[in-house]
Amino acid sequence: RPGPSGHDGLCVAGEGLFDFLPRRTAEGEACYVPKAGGSPFNVCIAARRMGLPVHYFGGLSRDLFGEDLHAQLVREGVDSSLVRRVANPSTLAFVKPAAGTDSVKYAFFKENSADRCMSVEDAASACEGRSFGAVHLSLGAITFEDAHMAEVFRELFAGARASGAFTSFDPNVRANMIERKAEEYVRKVEAFIVLVDVVKASDEDIAFLYGADRDFVEVAERWLDIGARLVVVTRGAQGAAAFYRPAAATLASVRAVAPTRPPNTIDADGNSVPVADTVGAGDTLTGALLHGLLGRRLLDAMGDDVGVGAGGDSHAVTGGHGGEAPTGLSGPDPAAC
């Protein structure tokens, strides 16, 4: 289901929040640096910087954090006509490296937050009089355990598909945000994948949902059987892999290896540099992937690996910048407190 002819616009749904990233002061003391983020917000910025017309569908607070989030959307040229501004507070997320791994842990402060204010009516009206090439949803601080927001996202995806757009989904699991057992949450994720053309997930997402011993290739096949046309699995320093079916009962894959040797990544000029952190790296890959699928009409030509390769390179650049989407130019070093 390629985007409607002549339409390369992207609509991204989900939360915008502030990530507080761990850093050290000049005196060596631990501190946190605030960065505008949230998986959907990051995808918006990444895709827009790569040249796509982008709409953001979500709620933003009128507090000081929400003002900064809205101002960044405006600076980046993201269309904010589908944003609802409310008095509810912004979600805040504190990030900490997970001991002994290359991943991170999150602590969310989200009670009564602005990103949960969208309605089914908002979702229905978003597709009225507009034609998007694709609609993407990333979860995170919002999960499918929020029945109201799950219904909002289903309405948005149903409207997008009815207008001919392809749909993209990242479960973006934050284990501490999910109260029920993983087996129960899997059912919600799989029920949503029925509405999805492209699924992007990390190997850590898959391990939480299906167990650490489950082969991610088997999970990709399952999602293709449920309804997805393309499944992309990111694997940290091991790169990414995309799976699709060129014919019934046939599985094909394309793999993008890391552009330099671990534990390094690359900067915007292609130089090997140490990883600052991986916050936002998967989101930037998603933005690059959607740019490839929309800009080059790859969804009906799965043998071409350009989209996945571009995503892999952008993923690496983000890691070098420390939680920021790539600009296409060399970015600053991570800020000190």
VORODREN-404451 format. One record per atom (N, C-alpha, C): z, y, x; residue in one letter. Coordinates in steps of 0.1 Angstrom, whole numbers, padded with zeros to 4 digits, always signed. Atoms other than C-alpha are relative to their C-alpha. Layout:
ZYXA...
# end
This chain:
+0000-0012+0008R+0000+0000+0000R+0000+0012+0009R+0000-0013-0008P-0012+0029+0022P+0003+0012-0009P-0003-0012+0008G-0003+0064+0011G-0012+0004-0007G+0011-0004+0008P-0025+0080-0015P-0010+0008+0009P+0010-0006-0009S-0058+0092+0000S+0002+0015+0001S-0002-0014-0003G-0054+0126+0016G+0014+0005+0000G-0014-0004+0000H-0016+0126+0014H+0007-0007+0012H-0007+0005-0011D+0003+0122+0046D+0015+0005+0000D-0013-0005+0001G+0035+0138+0034G+0011-0011-0001G-0012+0009+0000L+0069+0121+0039L+0012+0006-0008L-0012-0004+0006C+0099+0123+0017C+0011-0009+0005C-0011+0007-0006V+0132+0112+0033V+0013+0002-0008V-0012-0001+0009A+0163+0104+0012A+0012-0005+0007A-0013+0004-0006G+0200+0101+0021G+0008+0011+0005G-0010-0011-0003E+0228+0120+0037E-0004+0008+0012E+0000-0008-0012G+0229+0148+0061G+0015+0003+0003G-0014-0001-0003L+0262+0151+0080L+0001+0005+0015L-0003-0003-0014F+0278+0161+0113F+0006-0011+0008F-0006+0010-0010D+0283+0136+0141D+0008+0007+0010D-0008-0006-0011F+0311+0144+0165F-0001-0010+0012F+0003+0009-0011L+0300+0128+0198L+0010+0002+0011L-0010+0000-0011P+0324+0119+0226P-0006+0006+0013P+0004-0006-0013R+0321+0140+0258R+0013+0002+0008R-0011-0004-0009R+0343+0152+0287R-0001+0015+0003R+0000-0014-0005T+0353+0188+0295T-0002+0000+0015T+0001-0002-0014A+0348+0202+0329A+0012-0004+0007A-0013+0005-0006E+0384+0193+0335E+0002-0015-0001E-0001+0014+0001G+0377+0157+0326G+0008-0005-0013G-0007+0003+0013E+0395+0158+0292E-0010-0005-0010E+0009+0004+0010A+0381+0139+0263A-0001+0010-0011A+0003-0009+0011C+0365+0160+0235C-0011-0005-0008C+0011+0004+0009Y+0340+0158+0207Y-0009+0012-0002Y+0010-0010+0002V+0308+0178+0204V-0007-0002-0013V+0006+0001+0013P+0294+0184+0169P-0015+0000+0001P+0015+0000+0000K+0257+0175+0163K-0004-0003-0014K+0005+0003+0013A+0238+0177+0131A-0007-0013+0000A+0005+0014+0000G+0229+0142+0120G+0001-0007-0013G+0002+0009+0012G+0230+0113+0096G-0014-0006+0002G+0012+0007-0002S+0203+0087+0098S-0012+0007-0007S+0012-0006+0007P+0180+0102+0071P-0003+0014+0006P+0002-0013-0005F+0185+0137+0085F-0008-0001+0014F+0006+0002-0013N+0175+0125+0120N-0015-0004-0002N+0014+0005+0002V+0144+0107+0106V-0009+0012-0004V+0007-0012+0004C+0134+0140+0089C-0005+0008+0012C+0003-0009-0011I+0136+0160+0121I-0010-0007+0009I+0010+0007-0009A+0118+0133+0142A-0014+0000-0005A+0014+0001+0006A+0089+0129+0118A-0006+0014+0000A+0006-0014+0001R+0085+0167+0114R-0004+0005+0014R+0004-0004-0013R+0085+0173+0151R-0012-0007+0005R+0013+0007-0004M+0057+0147+0154M-0012+0005-0008M+0011-0006+0007G+0037+0167+0130G-0002-0003-0015G+0002+0003+0014L+0042+0152+0095L+0006+0011-0009L-0006-0008+0011P+0048+0173+0064P+0012-0008-0005P-0012+0008+0004V+0084+0163+0054V+0008+0007-0010V-0009-0005+0010H+0105+0168+0023H+0013-0008+0002H-0013+0006+0000Y+0143+0161+0024Y+0006-0001-0014Y-0006+0002+0013F+0158+0146-0007F+0015-0003+0002F-0014+0002-0002G+0196+0150-0006G+0009+0011-0004G-0009-0011+0003G+0227+0170-0013G+0006+0006+0012G-0006-0007-0011L+0240+0196+0011L+0011+0009-0005L-0011-0009+0004S+0273+0214+0009S-0003+0015+0003S+0001-0014-0003R+0277+0251+0009R+0011+0004+0010R-0010-0003-0010D+0305+0248+0035D-0007+0003+0013D+0007-0004-0012L+0299+0258+0071L-0008-0010+0006L+0008+0011-0005F+0286+0224+0081F-0013-0001-0008F+0012+0001+0009G+0262+0223+0051G-0009+0012+0003G+0008-0011-0003E+0250+0258+0060E-0008-0002+0013E+0006+0004-0012D+0242+0246+0095D-0011-0010-0002D+0010+0011+0003L+0224+0215+0082L-0012+0006-0006L+0011-0006+0008H+0203+0235+0058H-0008+0010+0010H+0007-0009-0009A+0195+0261+0085A-0009-0008+0010A+0009+0008-0009Q+0182+0234+0108Q-0012-0006-0006Q+0012+0004+0007L+0159+0220+0082L-0010+0011-0001L+0009-0011+0001V+0145+0254+0077V-0007+0003+0013V+0005-0003-0013R+0141+0260+0114R-0011-0010+0004R+0009+0010-0004E+0123+0227+0118E-0013-0001-0009E+0012+0001+0009G+0099+0233+0089G+0000-0011-0010G-0001+0010+0010V+0112+0206+0067V+0002+0007-0014V-0001-0005+0013D+0107+0213+0030D+0013-0003-0007D-0013+0002+0006S+0141+0217+0013S+0000+0002-0015S+0001-0003+0015S+0129+0222-0023S+0007-0011-0008S-0006+0011+0007L+0144+0188-0032L+0015-0001+0004L-0014+0000-0004V+0178+0196-0017V+0009+0007-0011V-0010-0006+0010R+0208+0202-0041R+0011+0006+0008R-0012-0006-0007R+0234+0227-0027R+0012+0000-0010R-0012+0001+0008V+0269+0221-0040V+0012+0004+0008V-0013-0004-0006A+0305+0231-0033A+0007-0011+0007A-0007+0011-0006N+0316+0196-0023N-0002+0000+0015N+0000-0001-0015P+0324+0192+0014P-0011-0009+0006P+0009+0008-0008S+0301+0178+0040S+0007-0012+0006S-0005+0012-0007T+0305+0143+0054T+0001+0002+0015T-0001-0001-0015L+0318+0142+0090L+0002-0014+0005L+0000+0013-0006A+0314+0112+0113A+0004+0002+0015A-0004+0000-0014F+0333+0107+0146F-0005-0013+0006F+0006+0011-0007V+0316+0085+0171V+0007-0004+0013V-0006+0005-0012K+0331+0063+0198K-0007-0012+0006K+0006+0012-0005P+0316+0038+0222P+0008-0012-0002P-0007+0013+0002A+0324+0002+0214A+0002-0007+0013A-0003+0006-0013A+0342-0014+0243A-0008-0012+0003A+0007+0012-0004G+0322-0039+0263G-0014-0002-0005G+0013+0001+0005T+0289-0032+0245T-0007+0013+0002T+0008-0013-0001D+0261-0006+0244D-0002+0006-0013D+0000-0006+0014S+0268+0002+0207S+0011+0010-0001S-0011-0010+0003V+0291+0027+0191V+0007-0004-0013V-0007+0001+0013K+0317+0028+0163K+0001+0013-0007K+0000-0012+0008Y+0320+0053+0135Y+0012+0001-0008Y-0010-0003+0010A+0348+0069+0115A-0005+0011-0009A+0006-0010+0009F+0336+0087+0084F+0011+0006-0009F-0008-0008+0009F+0353+0114+0064F-0009+0005-0011F+0010-0002+0010K+0334+0114+0031K+0004+0001-0014K-0005+0000+0013E+0356+0116+0001E-0006+0013-0008E+0005-0010+0009N+0339+0136-0028N-0010+0009+0007N+0009-0008-0009S+0312+0147-0003S-0013+0003-0008S+0012-0006+0006A+0280+0166-0011A-0011-0010-0001A+0012+0009+0000D+0256+0138-0002D+0000-0010-0011D+0000+0009+0012R+0266+0119-0033R-0002+0007-0013R+0001-0008+0012C+0258+0146-0058C-0014-0001-0006C+0014+0001+0006M+0221+0137-0064M+0001-0009-0013M+0000+0007+0013S+0213+0124-0099S-0013-0008-0002S+0012+0007+0004V+0188+0100-0114V-0011+0009-0005V+0010-0010+0004E+0171+0130-0130E-0006+0007+0012E+0006-0006-0012D+0167+0146-0095D-0010-0009+0006D+0009+0010-0006A+0150+0114-0083A-0013+0000-0009A+0012+0001+0009A+0127+0113-0114A-0009+0012+0002A+0008-0013-0001S+0117+0150-0110S-0006+0001+0014S+0005-0001-0014A+0111+0146-0072A-0015-0004+0001A+0014+0005+0000C+0079+0127-0079C-0009+0006-0010C+0008-0007+0010E+0067+0149-0107E-0008+0011+0006E+0008-0011-0006G+0038+0170-0096G-0001+0000+0015G+0001+0001-0015R+0041+0158-0060R-0006-0013+0003R+0005+0012-0005S+0022+0132-0041S+0004-0002+0015S-0005+0003-0014F+0039+0117-0010F-0008-0012+0005F+0006+0011-0007G+0022+0094+0015G+0011-0012+0001G-0011+0010-0001A+0056+0076+0019A+0013+0006-0004A-0014-0003+0003V+0092+0077+0008V+0009-0009+0008V-0009+0008-0008H+0119+0066+0032H+0015+0002-0003H-0014-0001+0002L+0156+0058+0027L+0007-0006+0012L-0009+0006-0010S+0182+0053+0054S+0014+0001-0007S-0014+0000+0004L+0218+0043+0044L+0008+0005+0012L-0010-0004-0010G+0249+0049+0065G+0013+0003-0006G-0012-0004+0007A+0277+0069+0051A-0001-0003-0015A+0002+0004+0014I+0262+0062+0017I-0005-0015+0001I+0004+0015+0000T+0260+0024+0010T-0004-0003-0015T+0003+0004+0014F+0248+0004-0020F+0012-0004-0008F-0012+0002+0008E+0284-0001-0030E+0002+0012-0009E+0000-0012+0009D+0280+0034-0045D-0010-0002-0010D+0010+0004+0010A+0264+0022-0077A-0008+0012-0005A+0007-0011+0005H+0255+0057-0088H-0012+0004+0010H+0010-0003-0009M+0236+0065-0056M-0011-0011+0002M+0009+0012-0001A+0220+0030-0055A-0010+0002-0012A+0009-0002+0012E+0205+0038-0090E-0009+0012+0003E+0008-0011-0004V+0193+0072-0077V-0011-0004+0009V+0010+0004-0010F+0175+0056-0048F-0011-0010-0007F+0010+0009+0007R+0159+0029-0071R-0009+0008-0008R+0009-0009+0008E+0146+0056-0094E-0010+0007+0009E+0009-0007-0009L+0131+0075-0064L-0011-0009+0005L+0010+0010-0005F+0114+0044-0050F-0009-0005-0011F+0009+0004+0011A+0101+0033-0084A-0011+0011-0002A+0010-0010+0002G+0085+0067-0089G-0010+0002+0012G+0009-0001-0011A+0071+0068-0054A-0011-0011+0000A+0010+0011+0001R+0054+0034-0058R-0009+0002-0012R+0009-0003+0011A+0041+0044-0092A-0011+0010+0003A+0010-0010-0004S+0023+0073-0076S-0008-0004+0012S+0009+0006-0011G+0008+0051-0048G+0006+0001+0014G-0005-0002-0014A+0031+0060-0019A+0006-0014+0005A-0007+0012-0005F+0044+0033+0004F+0015+0004+0002F-0015-0002-0001T+0082+0029+0007T+0005-0007+0013T-0006+0005-0013S+0103+0024+0038S+0016+0001-0001S-0015+0001+0002F+0140+0014+0041F+0007-0005+0013F-0008+0004-0011D+0166+0012+0068D+0014-0003-0005D-0013+0003+0006P+0199-0006+0057P+0011+0007+0009P-0009-0009-0008N+0216+0012+0087N+0015-0003-0002N-0013+0004+0004V+0248-0008+0083V+0011+0006+0009V-0012-0004-0006R+0281+0008+0091R+0011-0009-0005R-0009+0010+0005A+0305-0021+0088A+0013+0005-0006A-0013-0005+0005N+0336+0000+0083N-0002+0008-0014N+0003-0006+0013M+0319+0016+0052M-0001-0010-0011M+0003+0011+0010I+0314-0017+0034I+0013-0007-0003I-0013+0006+0004E+0344-0029+0015E+0000-0015-0003E+0001+0014+0005R+0332-0062+0001R-0006-0009+0011R+0005+0009-0010K+0321-0093+0020K-0015+0002+0002K+0014-0002-0003A+0288-0092+0038A-0009-0008-0009A+0009+0008+0008E+0274-0120+0016E-0003+0007-0013E+0002-0008+0012E+0279-0097-0015E-0009+0012+0003E+0008-0011-0004Y+0263-0068+0003Y-0015-0004+0002Y+0013+0005-0002V+0233-0089+0013V-0008+0000-0013V+0007+0001+0013R+0225-0094-0023R-0005+0013-0005R+0004-0013+0004K+0223-0057-0029K-0012+0005+0008K+0011-0004-0009V+0201-0051+0001V-0013-0008-0003V+0012+0008+0003E+0177-0079-0008E-0006+0004-0013E+0005-0005+0013A+0175-0067-0044A-0008+0013+0002A+0007-0013-0002F+0164-0033-0031F-0013-0002+0008F+0012+0003-0008I+0138-0048-0006I-0012-0004-0009I+0011+0003+0010V+0118-0059-0037V-0008+0013-0002V+0007-0013+0002L+0109-0021-0039L-0006+0005+0012L+0003-0005-0014V+0101-0018-0002V-0012-0006+0006V+0011+0005-0008D+0070-0020+0019D+0003-0002+0014D-0004+0001-0014V+0085-0014+0053V+0015+0000+0001V-0014+0001-0002V+0119-0025+0064V+0002+0001+0015V-0004-0001-0014K+0134-0013+0097K+0015-0003+0001K-0014+0003-0001A+0167-0028+0108A+0003-0003+0015A-0004+0003-0014S+0186-0033+0141S+0005-0015+0000S-0006+0013-0001D+0197-0067+0154D+0015+0000-0004D-0014-0001+0004E+0233-0055+0148E+0001+0000-0016E+0000+0000+0015D+0225-0048+0111D-0001-0015-0005D+0003+0014+0004I+0211-0084+0108I+0012-0009+0002I-0011+0008-0003A+0241-0099+0125A+0012+0002-0010A-0010-0002+0010F+0265-0082+0101F-0003-0006-0013F+0004+0004+0013L+0245-0091+0070L-0001-0016-0001L+0003+0014+0001Y+0236-0127+0079Y+0008-0009+0010Y-0008+0007-0010G+0260-0137+0107G-0007+0001+0014G+0005-0002-0014A+0257-0134+0145A-0009-0012+0005A+0008+0012-0004D+0241-0169+0148D-0014-0001-0007D+0013+0000+0008R+0212-0161+0124R-0011+0006+0008R+0012-0004-0007D+0178-0158+0141D-0006+0012-0007D+0006-0012+0006F+0164-0123+0134F-0014-0003-0005F+0014+0003+0005V+0129-0138+0131V+0001-0007-0014V-0002+0007+0013E+0141-0160+0102E+0003+0011-0011E-0004-0010+0010V+0156-0129+0085V-0013+0009-0003V+0012-0007+0002A+0123-0110+0090A-0009-0007-0010A+0008+0008+0008E+0104-0138+0074E+0005+0000-0015E-0006-0001+0014R+0128-0138+0044R-0003+0013-0007R+0003-0013+0006W+0124-0101+0039W-0015+0001-0004W+0014+0000+0003L+0086-0106+0040L-0003-0008-0013L+0002+0008+0012D+0089-0133+0014D+0005+0007-0013D-0005-0008+0012I+0110-0110-0009I-0009+0010-0004I+0009-0010+0005G+0084-0083-0009G-0004+0010+0011G+0005-0009-0011A+0082-0063+0024A-0013-0004+0005A+0012+0003-0006R+0049-0060+0040R+0001+0001+0016R-0002-0002-0014L+0062-0050+0075L+0015+0001+0002L-0014+0000-0004V+0096-0057+0091V+0001+0004+0015V-0002-0004-0014V+0106-0039+0123V+0015-0002+0004V-0014+0003-0005V+0137-0051+0142V+0002+0006+0014V-0003-0006-0013T+0151-0029+0170T+0011-0008+0007T-0009+0008-0007R+0170-0047+0197R+0006+0007+0012R-0006-0008-0011G+0185-0020+0219G-0009-0001+0013G+0007+0000-0013A+0175-0024+0256A-0011-0010+0000A+0010+0010+0000Q+0153-0054+0246Q-0013+0005-0008Q+0011-0006+0007G+0129-0031+0227G+0000-0003-0015G+0001+0001+0014A+0116-0037+0192A-0011-0010-0003A+0011+0009+0004A+0095-0063+0173A-0003+0003-0015A+0005-0002+0013A+0074-0060+0142A-0006-0013-0005A+0005+0012+0006F+0066-0088+0118F-0008+0003-0013F+0008-0002+0012Y+0039-0091+0091Y-0007-0013-0003Y+0008+0012+0004R+0018-0117+0073R-0015+0004-0002R+0015-0003+0002P-0020-0113+0079P-0006-0009-0011P+0005+0010+0011A-0024-0143+0054A+0013-0007-0005A-0011+0007+0005A-0001-0163+0032A+0005-0011+0009A-0006+0010-0008A+0023-0185+0050A-0003+0001+0015A+0003-0002-0015T+0012-0170+0084T+0009+0012+0004T-0008-0011-0006L+0036-0149+0105L-0006+0005+0013L+0004-0007-0013A+0024-0124+0131A+0010+0010+0004A-0010-0010-0006S+0044-0102+0154S-0006+0008+0011S+0003-0009-0011V+0040-0073+0177V+0013+0005+0006V-0013-0003-0006R+0066-0065+0203R-0002+0012+0010R+0000-0012-0008A+0073-0032+0221A+0012-0001+0010A-0011+0002-0009V+0093-0036+0253V+0005+0014+0004V-0006-0012-0004A+0117-0010+0267A-0009+0006+0011A+0009-0006-0010P+0097+0016+0288P+0005+0001+0014P-0005+0000-0014T+0120+0013+0318T+0011-0010+0000T-0010+0011-0001R+0146-0011+0331R+0014+0004-0004R-0013-0003+0003P+0180-0012+0315P+0009+0001+0012P-0005-0007+0011P+0205+0004+0316P-0006+0014-0002P+0006-0014+0002N+0182+0035+0319N-0009+0001-0012N+0010-0003+0010T+0159+0051+0294T-0010+0009+0007T+0009-0010-0006I+0132+0077+0299I+0002+0014-0007I-0001-0013+0007D+0132+0115+0293D-0014+0003-0005D+0012-0004+0006A+0105+0135+0276A-0012+0000+0009A+0011+0000-0010D+0084+0136+0308D-0003-0014+0005D+0003+0014-0004G+0085+0098+0312G+0008-0004+0013G-0008+0004-0012N+0111+0098+0341N+0012-0009-0004N-0011+0008+0003S+0137+0071+0342S+0013+0007+0002S-0013-0007+0000V+0172+0085+0334V+0011-0008-0006V-0011+0007+0006P+0206+0072+0325P+0001+0003-0015P-0002-0002+0014V+0214+0067+0288V+0012+0008-0002V-0012-0009+0003A+0237+0095+0275A+0007-0007-0012A-0005+0009+0011D+0243+0076+0242D-0012-0004-0009D+0011+0005+0008T+0222+0058+0216T+0000+0005-0015T-0001-0006+0014V+0232+0079+0185V-0014+0006-0004V+0012-0006+0004G+0200+0087+0166G-0013-0007+0006G+0012+0006-0006A+0177+0065+0187A-0008-0008-0010A+0008+0008+0010G+0168+0041+0159G-0006+0009-0010G+0006-0009+0009D+0162+0070+0136D-0012+0006+0005D+0012-0006-0006T+0138+0086+0160T-0012-0010+0000T+0011+0010+0001L+0119+0053+0162L-0005-0001-0014L+0005+0000+0014T+0117+0053+0124T-0009+0011-0002T+0009-0012+0002G+0103+0088+0124G-0014-0002+0007G+0012+0002-0007A+0077+0078+0150A-0008-0011-0007A+0007+0011+0007L+0068+0046+0131L-0006+0005-0013L+0006-0006+0012L+0063+0065+0099L-0011+0009+0003L+0011-0008-0004H+0042+0090+0117H-0012-0008+0003H+0011+0009-0003G+0021+0062+0130G-0007-0006-0012G+0005+0006+0013L+0017+0045+0096L-0007+0010-0008L+0006-0010+0008L+0009+0077+0078L-0012+0006+0007L+0010-0007-0008G-0011+0095+0105G-0012-0008+0003G+0011+0009-0004R-0032+0065+0115R-0003-0011-0009R+0003+0009+0011R-0032+0045+0083R+0001-0015+0006R-0002+0013-0006L-0018+0014+0101L+0005-0011-0009L-0006+0010+0008L-0002-0003+0072L-0010-0011-0005L+0010+0010+0004D-0034-0020+0062D-0008-0006+0012D+0007+0004-0013A-0044-0027+0099A+0011-0005+0009A-0012+0004-0008M-0013-0046+0112M-0003-0005+0014M+0002+0005-0014G-0031-0059+0143G+0001+0011+0010G-0001-0011-0009D-0029-0024+0158D+0015+0003+0003D-0014-0002-0003D+0004-0020+0176D+0004+0014+0004D-0003-0014-0004V+0002+0018+0181V+0012+0005-0006V-0012-0006+0006G+0028+0027+0156G+0013-0005+0006G-0012+0005-0006V+0054+0003+0170V+0002+0005+0014V-0001-0005-0014G+0047+0013+0206G+0005+0014+0000G-0005-0014+0000A+0051+0050+0198A+0014+0001-0004A-0014+0000+0004G+0084+0043+0181G+0008-0004+0011G-0009+0005-0011G+0097+0024+0211G+0001+0011+0010G-0001-0011-0010D+0089+0053+0234D+0009+0011-0005D-0008-0011+0005S+0105+0079+0212S+0015-0004-0001S-0014+0005+0000H+0136+0057+0208H+0007+0002+0013H-0006-0002-0013A+0141+0058+0245A+0003+0014+0003A-0002-0014-0003V+0137+0095+0247V+0013+0005-0006V-0012-0005+0006T+0164+0101+0222T+0013-0004+0007T-0012+0004-0007G+0189+0080+0241G+0003+0008+0012G-0002-0009-0012G+0184+0102+0271G+0005+0014-0004G-0004-0014+0004H+0190+0134+0251H+0014+0000-0006H-0013+0000+0005G+0223+0122+0236G+0001+0004-0014G-0002-0003+0014G+0220+0121+0198G-0009+0010-0006G+0009-0010+0006E+0191+0144+0193E-0014-0006-0001E+0013+0005+0001A+0156+0137+0180A-0009+0007+0011A+0008-0006-0011P+0128+0143+0206P-0008+0012-0005P+0008-0012+0003T+0110+0176+0207T-0014-0001+0006T+0012+0001-0007G+0081+0165+0228G+0000+0008+0013G-0002-0007-0013L+0094+0187+0256L+0014-0004+0006L-0012+0004-0006S+0122+0182+0280S+0012+0008-0007S-0011-0006+0007G+0155+0188+0262G+0012+0003+0010G-0011-0003-0009P+0188+0201+0276P+0009-0012+0002P-0010+0010-0002D+0215+0179+0290D+0010+0000-0011D-0010+0000+0010P+0242+0168+0266P+0010+0012+0003P-0009-0011-0002A+0265+0198+0260A+0014-0004+0004A-0014+0001-0003A+0299+0201+0275A+0008+0007-0011A-0009-0007+0010C+0329+0211+0253C+0003+0014+0005C
# end
